[in-house]
Amino acid sequence: MNVATATATPVRRSNTTYRWIRQFHLWIGAWGALAAVIYGFTGLVMNHRFGDGAWPQGENKELARTELQIPADAQSSPEALSLWLQSTQGLDAQVIRKGPPGGGKDAAKDGAKGEAKAGPPPKWTLSGGTATSAWSMEYTPGNATAEVKHTEHDTLSAFNRLHKGVGGGIGWTILADSFAIGMLLLGLSGIWMWARGRSAKDVVVSVLSVSVVVMLVVLVPALF
């Protein structure tokens, strides 16, 4: 094997790897393009939801409020209440939240003894539905009744809910996870292609370093 052939072999392998990575990058980009539009648009909308010039966030319309009689066996835990709602009311609770133990945040201190007084018990909040049609219940343990509120969301509000992972169900969660993984792979493959054929110095002083610096300048004050 002469020198030219020995040199050409690694070059061909490098070119083949580059073509595969480039195709991979393009396919991942195509798969995540629609997600990028949806998440980018809704993220921009929600980022401007406060202040004098707040952008419209969509309309939410309360449809009905229904008072339910809660049986004793459904009052034992949020999970028991959730199972009861699903079996008797057809309401599948996708989110269950419960307050902290020990009387909740309203518990008080008893003067000099410093003993905790029993405050209102922590409430349980259960919610579910779809991105456009949602329900929620706030229940205080021990109460014999609870109220279910049904709400309708317009298109913009529904997309904002999907952006936050609310109301999409397991199908949307899996799809959104695939989009998120796709964005990670898109970034990594893009960095690899950018670095190909450049020295370490070129990569360090490139737009990659500028983006890292900008991210740090923005994130550090926001997080600390």
URURUR-V622199 format. One record per helix or strand of 2 or more residues. SS is the DSSP state (helix for helix, strand for strand). FROM is the first residue (numbers start at 1). TO is the last residue. Records with the same first field share a line. If there is no record, write none. Layout:
SS=FROM-TO, FROM-TO
//
This chain:
helix=3-47, 72-74, 78-89, 111-113, 155-163, 169-195, 200-204, 207-223
strand=60-69, 93-98, 108-110, 115-117, 123-129, 133-140, 145-153
//
